[in-house]
């Protein structure tokens, strides 16, 4: 039986540092980048990008925790279509604030190595209409935004000409939102008319953001900041992050379990279970930005990644997540006399695991003014074992994150999946993934 993954924190106080220069500390805090940490990249809109034929406001038909989520859909009609005929609904993923649908289109339609034509352009020229779904608050409850997707599905069915079944899915958390929406509609005996579900590097069993970096986000947002600034830990603190992350901490001082530390994740997993975990009617497809052959990135577990020191002002040190063990050090932070050292027990060394990557260490090191090797900037965000929905407990993570999954279709909740040839950036568009998808939904 897997032992409980947990974090412990050692707090001490240094009088000399407490008397550090307030001006120096304010200057350091003022130089930290504005806004929340851990956002995922978005595409850059180009002059020649298609413009949507329609933009629909969307509103959930039901509340979740008294919240009625809203969003919008951008409708791109396929070549030769005057109306929706063969719809592909694709939902935005994990980030802070409002969706940027032009940026989402630009990301998935940029030419990629091996192709002069973007992914969405290939669909549009093949007769598939693209409906991008965005949310007013990407960081809110998954269940709330699932209500927005349900409204999008109903609107598409209403507007569609003919009886061509829908393709519904999303990138990152968008794949989880649409998974929940379709399962909820089936549970309520609502006809979603969807034949194919598609997830793109979606963390079906949870995503990973290093615990030391989560602690740092909380720790450094407590320093003096400009009024009105969105704080560093706002995305980590959000309902979406709590529901999405395998391991999560509520603040920099927290000690205790990390896999079941938020009741929001516990409740979300229970609700998914009640809905049958996945929709049953559609063919379920998924792609992973991580490899499927068990090869991760060379990020030695427990190794120091970066260190930053401004004498008598701040100090920060981050290690890659140790692989298991008991009270293994993950890093240290100091400011205004506070010293916090973090330790984890029975937490897998996921930073180097096969999976879609995020430049979390790189961005936070840059924010703090620390140097680190180029190869250490990107670490695992969505492990391949999660993106392909391998059969294991999403709370206990009783799985080898280096398991070879490429020939393990029978152990997946998906009907078919495809892994990338290398561990590429989370949501990156690559030729192996696009070719595989196009073969299954165009022909």
N, C-alpha and C positions, 0 to 999 in steps of 0.2 A: 504494500500500500504506500502511495506517495506521501511523504511527510509534508506538513504545512509550510508553504512558502511564506516567509515573513521578513520584516525589516526591523532593525533596532537602531536607535540614535543615541549617541553619547554627547551630552551637552556640558560645556564648561564655560568659564568666564575668564577673560584676561583683562585686568585692570588697565594695563598700559595701552591696549588697543581701544579700550573704552574712551580714553582721552585723546584719541586720534583726531586729526584736524577735521572739523565739520565741513570746512570749505573743500578739502580734498575729497571727502566722501560725497558731497553734493556734486562735485565736478564729475566724479566717476559715475554716479547714478545718472547724471544728465547726459552722459555719452552713451548710455545703453540704448539700443534701438527701440523705437516706439512700437507698441502693439504686442500681441500675444506670441509666444514661442510655439514651435512645432506645427505651424501651418504647412500644408502641402502645396507644391508649385502649381501655377496656372499658366495657360498658354498666352502668348503675346498676339494680339489681334493684328492681322495684316490687311493692307489696303484691298487686296483682291478677294478677301473672304466673302462667302455668300452671306446674304442677309436673310433673316427668317421671313417667311411669307405671312405668318401670323404670330402674335404674342398674346398668350392667354393668361389672365390672372387666375390663380388657383386658390381655393380655400378648402380646408378639410371639412367634411360634412359632420364630423363628430369631434368633440374635445378629447384631449388626453391630459389628465391631471389639471383640469380646468383650463387648459391651453388649447386654443383653436389655431393651428398652424396655417400659414399662408405661404404662397410661392408663386411661381409662374412657369409657363412652358413656352419654349421657342420652337416653332414649327417650320421645318425645312422640307419643302416638297421635292420629290424626286423629279428628275428630268422627264418632261412630257406629262407630268401630273398637274391638273388644275385643282384637285381635291386630294385629301388623304385617301390612299388606297391600300398601301402595304406598310403599316406603321411600325416603327421601332422606337420604343420609349426608353430613354437612357437618363438615369438620375445622377445628379452631382453627389460628391462625396464629402469626406471629413475636412472641416476647416472652420474658421471663425467668421461669424457674420453672414452677410447676404451672398448668395451665389452670384457668380459672374458668368452668365451664360455665353456672352461673346467670347470670353476667355476659355470657357470649357470647349466651345466649338473649335476655337483656334488650336487648342491643345490636341484634340483628337483628329484634327484635319491637317495638321502640319505634315509635309513630306518627311519621311523617315528613311534611314539608311536602307537601300535596296529598293526604294520606290519613289517615284517623282510625284505620286498622287497620294493624298492623305486618306486615312481610314474612312472618314465619313463621306468624302467625295466618291470613294469606291462604292459605297452603299447607295448614294443618291443617283449615280449614273447607272446603277444596276436595277433601279426601280423601287428602292426601299426608301420610304419617307422617314425622316429623322425628327423625333420630338424630344428635345432636351428639357429636363425638368429640374428647376432650381428651387431653393428654399430661402425664405426671408431670414431664417436663423438656422444655419447649418449645424450649429453647436447645440441645438435643443434636443429633446427626447427623440429617439428613433421612432417610437410609436406615434408621436405627434406628426412628424414629417411623413410617416407612412400614410397618414390621412390625406396629405397633399397628393401623394402618388395615386391613391385610390380615386381622387377627384380627376386626376389627369387621365387615368385609364377610362373612366366613365365618359369624360369629354371626348376622348379619341374615338371611342365606340360610337358615340352620338354623331360625330363629324365624319366618320369614315364612310366612303362610298364602296359598296360591295361587302363581301363577307370574309375577306382575307384575315386570318387570325393574327393576333398581336405578337410582337417580340418585346419583352420587357426585361430591363436589367439596369445595371448602374456600375459606376466605378467606385472602388473603395467602399466607404460606408453606404454609398448609393445602392450597392448590391445587396446590402443588409436591409436597407429601408424597403426596397422593392420586394425582396424575399418575404419580409414581414407583411407587406401590403397584400401580396397575392395569397399568402397563407390565411390572412384575416378574411379576405373576400371569400375564399373557399369555406372557411369556418362559418361564415354568415350566409352561405349558399347564394352568394352574388356571382354572377357569371362574368369572369374577367376576360373571357374569350382569348386567352393567351396560350399559344402553342409552345413557345420557347422562352425560357428564362436564361439570362446571361449575366454573370458577375465578372468584373475585371479587377483582379487583385483585391478582392473583398475579404476582410478578416472574419471569416465565418466562425472561427473558434477564438477570436481575439487578436488584437494587435499589440505591439510592444514598443513602448518608449522607455528608455533606460531610467531606472528609479533614481539614480543620482541626478540626472538631468531634471526630472520632475521636482526633486527636492530643491535644486538650484533655482528653478523658476519661482517657487514659493519664497525662497530665501531672499533673492535679489529684488523681488517686487516690493519687499518691505523697506527698501532704501528710499530716501526722498525722491519724489518724482514730480513731473509737471502736472498741474491740475488737468483733469479730464482725460488723462492718458489711459488707454486700455492696458491693463496690467499683464505682466509676462505670463502669469499662470492662469489667465482667464480661459484659455482653450482647455488646459488640463483640468481645470475645476468644473468644466461644463458637464451637463448631463450626458452629452454624446460621448465624451471621453470616458466618463465613468462606465458607461454601458459597453464601450468598445474595447477597452484595454484589459488584457489578461491580468496585469499587475498595476495597481494604482495606489497612490498615497494622497490623503486629503490636505496635508501641509508638510512643512519641513521638519516638524518635531514628531510626527506620527510614528508610533511603534505598534507592531502587530501584524496580522495577516495582510497580505497584499493581493491575493487572488480573489478574496471575497470581502474586501474592505469597503466596498460600496454596495448598499442595498439596491441601488439602481441597476447594477449589473446582475445581481442575484435575481431580482424581479424580472428583468428583461429575459434572462435565460429561461426562467420558469414560464413566462408567457409564450416564448417561442416553442417550448416543449408542449404546452397546452394546445398550440396551433398545429402540432404535428412536425415541428422543426422547420420543414420546408413545404412549399406548395407541392401538391401531389400531381396535379394535372399536366403542367408543362414539362417538356423535355428540359432538363437542367444542365446548362453548360457553364463552364468557368475557365478563366485563364489566370495564371499566376506570373508575376514578374520575377519570381524566384526560380531557381533551377529545381528539377525534379530528381536529380541523380545523387542527392545528398551532399553536394559540394557547396560549402558556404564561402564566406569571405575570410581572409586571414587576419582575424582580429583576436589576438590571444586573450582568453578569458582572464580577468583580474589585472591585466596590464594597465599601467598609467597611460591615459590618453592625452590629457593636457593639464597644465598647471599655470596659474596666474597669481602674481603677488604684487601688491602695491604696499610697501612696508608701512605698518601701523594703520593701514586703511582697509584693505580687503585681501583675502586669500581664497583661492578656489582650486580644488584638485578633483579630477574625475577619472575613475578607472572604468575599463570595460567590465560588464557584469560578470562576476565570478560564476563558474559552473558548479552549482550546488554548494556543498560545504556548510559549515556552521559559523556564524558571525564573521563572514568574510568581508573585508573592507571594500567599500565602493567609492569612497571619496570624502572630501572635507570642505567646509566653508567657514570663513571667518569675516566678521564685519562688526564695527562698534562694540567690540568686546565679546560678542557671541561666537562661540566655536561649536560647530556641529559636525560630528563624524558619523557616517552612515555605515551600517553593516547589514548584510542579508544572509539568510539561511534557507537552503533548499530551493533557491531560485535558479532556474536553468540559465546557462550562459548564452542568451539569445542574440547578443549583438552580432556575432559572426555566423549565425545560422542561415541556411538557404532561405531567401525570401526577397520580396520587394524592399528596396532600401529608402532611407530618408537621411538627409544630411544634418541630423540633429546635433551630433558632436561638433561638426564643422560650424554650424550656425551659432551655437552657444559659445564655442571657443572664440569665434569672431566677435560676438557681442561683448564678451568679457575682455577682449584684447589679448587672448592667449594664442600661442602657436601650437600647431600639431601637424603630424605627417599627413600628406595629401590622402594617403590610403586609409587614414583613420576617420575621415570626415563623414563617410556614409556607413550606416549600420542597418541591421535588419529592422524593418517596421512591420511588415506583414509576412510572417513565416510561411513558407510554402505549405507546410502541413495544415495551416489554417486556411490559406487561400483555396486549397482544393477540397476543403471540408472533410478532412480525414476523420474517421470515426474514433473520437476520444473525448474525454470529459472536458468541456471548455472552462470549467472552474478549477479542476485539479491539475489539468495539463499533464496527464499520465501518458506522455508520448515522447518519443525521441525526436527532437526538432530536426535532426539530421537524417531522418528516415528517407529512404529512396521511395518517392511517391509516384514516379512516372509510370510505373506498371502496376499501380495499386488501385485501379478503378473500382474494384469490388469492395474496397474499404472506404470509399468516398460516398458522401450523400449526393454528389453530383452524378449525373448519368455519364458525362464525359468531361474531361478537363485537359488543358494544355499548359505545360510549364515552359518558361523561357530557356534559352540556351545558356544564358549567364544570369547572374543576380543583378537585374537592372533596377533603375529608380522606380519607386512605387508609382504606378499608373502610366509609366513610359510606354509609348507606342512603338512596337518592334515588329519586324517582318514575320517572324515565326508565329506570333500571336494573331496578327491581322490575317495572315493567310489561312490559319486554322479556323478563325471565326467566319471569314467570308465563305469558305468552303461549306460551312454548315448552315448559314442563314441566307445566302444568296441563291445557291444552286438548288 
